[in-house]
Amino acid sequence: MIRTATVLVLPLAVLACASVEDDQPFVSKAPAATVTGEPQRCLNASTISRTIVHDDRTIDFKVGSRTWRNTLPNSCLHLGIRRAISYDVRGNSLCAGEVIYVLDGPGSPSQRGVSCALGEFVPVELAARSRED
């Protein structure tokens, strides 16, 4: 009986780490924004003052008065629910393709959960009524 339970748990653990995809097009819950420039692969991590998680694929990074929107290439399980991330910085840059971790549970220290890759950073200006400052 224990052997059977272990076999059933392993596929569930693998599914928790997999990207969540379906046939429906992705619709972000992020506030409306206008693109103001060309996408960048990297941001200087020491200048990031705040991150705002909107859903399982969309994170806004605040750098000074600018907002850089990052749309992950794939859905990231529990990101939109937990709304808390961590990441490791190498060489002072946070770049597309690097991994973020969804933080599981409140308190300090939170445990790292699912890992997901970042997309490119797109400079945006938030619509006037949806700014989060």
C-alpha positions, 0 to 999 in steps of 0.5 A: 500500500505504501508503495502505491501511494508513493507512485501516485504522489510522484506524478503529482509532484512533477505536475506541480513543477510543470508550466500550466498551459491550456488552449485558452489565450492568456488574458492578464489581470494586470492593469492597463498600460501603454508600452513606452519603449523597447523590451530589455533582456535585463534590469539592474537588480540593485535599482528594483524598488518593488515588485507587483505580482498581478497573476500567474504570468505578469509581474511589474518591476518598479525602478525609480519612476519607471515600471517594467512589465514582465510577462512570463513565457508560461504560467507559474503555478500559484504565483497569482495566489501567493503574490510573493517571489524571490530570485538570485542575482548574479552579476547585479542583473536580473535577466530574461530566462532567469528563474524566480521562485514563488514563496510558499506561506507567510512569515520569515523565512518563507520557503521557496516553491515553484520556480519559473523563468522570466520573460523580457522586461517591457517599459510601460506607463500605467493607465492613470486610474490604475497606478500602484505607487 
